[in-house]
Amino acid sequence: MANVPDVILEPMVRHAIMEDLGAAGDVTSRAVVPGDAQYRAELRARQDAVVSGMQVAALAFRLLDPSLKVTVLVADGSACKAGDTLIRVEGSVVSTLAAERVALNFAARLSGTATLTSAYARALEGTKTRITCTRKTTPGLRLVEKLAIQHGGGFNHRYSLSDAVLIKDNHIAAAGGIRPVLEAVQRSVGHMTVVEIEIDSLSQLDEVIEVGGAQVVMFDNMSNADMAEAVGRIDGRLTTEASGNVRLERLVEIAATGVDYISSGALTHSAGAVDLGLDF
């Protein structure tokens, strides 16, 4: 999987480095480590995982000190085993230590998201249904968290509010119902913009089909029986997505309803960090 250009990630990583360095930089390393000390360090996995954030972690070391030799040994999107060396860093000890925590924070968190996504994707193997994320991301980290979803074998939903029209229950309430909101969309949105609408009942689905204007319909917290009935009524005319109360143990039964996508905010907002460490 191709990575995004480093220049896009640089502002995010620079901000994290500046936050960690504070006003005076790494006073500990400067005080106790000879300034000319050179060493080799290895970023290693301490548990089995699916790797993400290697590009970001390597960039953290390079931004702090371009003279560091940084070698990524396990690419983003790859599986690793406990004990595997993921990145090797050679050069200034002071520089390596100053970038260590930022690199590990990104790599551990993003690998956690990729690992959890991989478990969801594996559960759906053999079905047509794909797992996708949501906009429930960490502020400022959406791009790399969305990349971690891809590294884990998942698919991305909207990156931002400007990517597509997604009509939620509050939009429907504010507009006065299904018909008014869909008619408003048809008057104001160009043909290149995808329109998705969230429903929670079969009666709402019937109205969506009757009025038109949407290409995707999201079933919000609907029962498996109702989702299966909805997929049958749609009969391939709309892309379908299941959302709400999505847990790993429910994936197979949700996929059995015939939906095209299952979206889960848990992939980003509830993923744990993978245990990684930097060893000299």
JOFEN-V937878 format. One record per backbone hydrogen bond with DSSP energy under -0.5 kcal/mol. NH is the residue of the N-H (numbers start at 1). CO is the residue of the C=O. If there is no record, write none. Layout:
BEGIN
nh,co
NH,CO
NH,CO
END
This chain:
BEGIN
nh,co
8,5
9,5
9,6
10,6
11,7
13,9
14,10
15,11
16,12
17,13
18,14
19,15
20,16
21,17
22,18
25,21
27,25
30,26
31,27
32,28
33,29
37,34
39,91
41,89
42,279
43,87
44,42
44,277
45,84
46,275
49,80
51,78
57,53
58,54
59,55
60,56
61,57
62,58
63,59
64,60
65,61
68,65
69,90
70,68
71,69
71,88
72,70
73,71
73,86
74,86
77,51
78,75
80,49
83,45
84,81
86,43
86,84
87,43
88,71
89,41
90,69
91,39
93,37
96,92
97,93
98,94
99,95
100,96
101,97
103,99
104,100
105,101
106,102
107,103
108,104
109,105
110,106
111,107
112,108
113,109
114,110
115,111
116,112
117,113
118,114
119,115
120,116
121,117
122,118
123,119
124,120
124,121
125,122
127,124
130,260
132,262
133,155
137,135
141,138
145,141
146,142
147,143
148,144
149,145
150,146
151,147
152,148
153,150
154,149
155,131
163,160
165,194
166,164
167,196
168,166
172,168
173,169
174,170
175,171
176,172
177,172
181,177
182,178
183,179
184,180
185,181
186,182
187,183
188,184
189,185
193,190
194,192
196,165
197,216
198,167
199,218
205,201
206,202
207,203
208,204
209,205
210,206
211,207
212,208
215,195
216,195
217,239
218,197
219,217
219,241
220,199
220,218
221,219
221,243
227,223
228,224
229,225
230,226
231,227
232,228
233,229
234,230
235,231
237,234
239,215
241,217
242,261
243,219
244,263
247,245
250,247
251,247
251,248
254,250
255,251
256,252
257,254
258,255
259,254
260,240
261,240
262,130
263,242
264,132
267,264
268,265
269,265
270,266
274,108
276,274
277,44
279,42
279,277
END
